[in-house]
Amino acid sequence: MVLCKTAAISWGTTVTLPPNYFLQTARLGFRPWSAGDLPLALALWGDANVTRFFGGPFSQEQTQKRLSSEIANLTAHRVQYWPLFLLADGDFVGCCGLRPYKPAEKIFELGFHLRPAHWRQGLADESARAVLAYAFESLDATAIFAGHHPKNHASQKALGKLGFHFTHEELYPPTGEMHLCYLLPRQR
């Protein structure tokens, strides 16, 4: 799926404009979720392979609530798990972004959920690095929290490569499991 806008210019010519990405990497574009993105959200959070480590797959109703929560986070906190698209062809990759974790302390939570067709291509690392830079440079974050299911070895490896340090285990109610938790403090 290519997400582009068209615009009419003088003499009746139409050109295709790229989506309005607020953040880009070498291969990815980030944009905010909108209410019309339910089909994309369902393709991601309705997929058992994507969600097996965080309580899914999610029904259409649960996905709608999740989408609404992401939109509300952007309004209230200027962050969300933003949808990701390949710059080359507009293909929907998944999401990567932030949630408020300890807002009073300017600590955000990092998360990324990628569709299986985009696993093992370095896209989680690439998107997370862009989000971390955004958090520290644009949001003046003091630290970034992240957590994962104990059997999610791919996330554990990605967080290690990003410089996160293990801090503790914490019960994650949607899975009923003790998840591994990490912190990445701001480098001053």
C-alpha positions in Angstrom: 0.0 0.0 0.0 1.5 3.4 -1.0 0.1 6.3 1.0 0.5 9.4 -1.1 -1.5 12.5 -1.8 -2.2 14.0 -5.2 -2.2 17.6 -6.0 -3.3 19.5 -9.1 -0.9 22.1 -10.3 -1.3 24.6 -13.1 -2.5 23.5 -16.6 -4.4 20.5 -15.1 -1.3 18.4 -14.3 -1.4 16.1 -11.3 1.6 15.1 -9.3 2.0 12.7 -6.4 3.2 14.1 -3.2 4.9 12.0 -0.5 3.1 11.5 2.8 3.8 14.1 5.5 6.4 12.3 7.6 7.5 14.2 10.7 10.5 12.0 11.2 12.6 10.0 8.7 15.5 7.5 8.7 17.4 6.2 5.7 14.6 3.7 5.0 11.6 4.7 7.1 9.0 7.5 7.4 7.0 8.2 10.6 3.7 9.9 10.8 0.9 10.2 13.4 -1.9 7.7 13.7 -5.3 9.0 12.6 -8.9 7.7 13.2 -8.9 6.3 9.6 -6.0 4.0 10.3 -8.0 1.2 11.8 -7.2 -1.2 8.8 -3.5 -0.6 9.4 -3.8 -1.0 13.2 -5.7 -4.3 12.6 -3.0 -5.6 10.3 -0.5 -5.0 13.0 -2.2 -5.6 16.4 -4.6 -8.2 15.1 -1.6 -10.4 14.0 -0.8 -13.2 16.5 2.8 -13.3 15.4 3.3 -9.6 16.2 1.4 -9.5 19.5 2.2 -12.9 21.0 4.6 -11.3 23.6 2.3 -8.5 24.7 -1.2 -10.0 25.1 -2.6 -10.3 21.6 -3.8 -10.8 19.1 -6.3 -8.1 19.6 -9.9 -8.0 18.4 -11.3 -5.1 16.3 -12.8 -3.5 19.4 -9.5 -3.9 21.3 -7.5 -2.5 18.4 -9.9 0.5 18.1 -9.3 1.2 21.8 -5.5 0.9 21.3 -5.6 3.2 18.2 -7.7 5.8 20.2 -5.2 5.6 23.0 -2.3 6.3 20.6 -4.2 9.3 19.2 -4.9 10.5 22.8 -1.2 10.1 23.8 -0.2 12.4 20.9 -2.7 15.1 22.0 -1.8 14.9 25.7 1.9 14.0 25.6 3.2 14.7 22.1 4.1 11.0 21.7 2.7 7.8 20.4 3.9 4.5 18.8 3.9 6.1 15.4 3.2 4.1 12.3 6.2 3.4 10.1 6.3 3.2 6.3 9.1 2.2 3.9 10.2 5.3 2.0 10.9 3.2 -1.1 7.4 2.0 -1.7 5.2 3.2 1.2 4.7 -0.3 2.6 3.3 -0.3 6.2 6.1 -1.7 8.4 4.6 -1.4 11.9 5.1 1.2 14.6 7.8 2.6 16.8 7.6 5.3 19.3 7.1 6.5 22.9 4.5 6.5 25.6 4.5 8.4 28.8 6.1 6.3 31.6 6.9 8.8 34.4 5.9 12.1 32.8 6.8 14.2 35.9 10.4 12.9 35.5 10.4 13.2 31.7 10.8 9.4 31.3 9.1 7.8 28.3 8.6 4.2 27.3 10.0 3.0 24.0 8.2 0.4 22.0 8.3 -1.1 18.5 6.0 -3.6 16.8 6.9 -4.7 13.3 4.9 -6.8 10.9 6.6 -10.2 10.2 7.5 -9.4 6.6 9.8 -6.7 8.0 11.6 -8.7 10.7 15.4 -9.3 10.6 16.1 -6.3 8.4 17.4 -4.0 11.1 14.3 -1.8 11.0 13.5 -2.1 14.7 17.0 -0.8 15.5 16.8 1.9 12.8 13.4 3.2 13.9 14.3 3.0 17.6 17.5 5.1 17.2 15.4 7.8 15.5 12.9 7.8 18.2 15.5 7.9 20.9 17.2 10.9 19.2 13.7 12.6 19.0 13.1 11.9 22.7 16.3 13.3 23.9 16.6 16.2 21.5 13.0 17.3 21.0 11.3 16.2 24.2 14.2 16.7 26.6 13.7 13.3 28.0 15.8 12.4 31.1 15.6 8.6 30.4 13.8 6.0 28.3 12.3 2.9 29.8 11.7 -0.3 27.8 10.4 -3.8 28.7 9.8 -7.1 27.0 8.5 -10.6 27.6 11.2 -13.0 28.9 11.0 -15.1 25.8 11.3 -12.2 23.4 14.9 -12.6 22.6 14.8 -10.4 19.5 13.7 -7.4 21.7 16.3 -8.2 24.3 19.0 -8.2 21.7 17.7 -4.9 20.1 17.6 -3.2 23.5 21.2 -4.3 24.2 22.4 -2.9 20.9 20.6 0.4 21.7 22.5 0.7 25.0 19.7 -0.1 27.5 20.7 -1.6 30.8 18.6 -4.1 32.7 17.1 -2.7 35.9 14.4 -5.1 37.2 11.6 -7.5 36.5 7.9 -6.3 36.6 4.6 -8.0 36.3 2.9 -7.2 33.0 -0.8 -7.9 33.6 -1.8 -8.5 29.9 0.5 -11.5 29.8 0.6 -12.5 33.5 4.4 -12.8 33.1 7.3 -11.0 34.8 8.7 -8.8 32.0 12.4 -7.7 31.9 12.8 -4.0 32.3 15.5 -1.6 31.1 16.5 2.0 31.3 18.6 4.2 29.0 19.5 7.5 30.8 20.2 10.7 28.8 23.9 11.1 28.0 24.8 14.6 29.1 
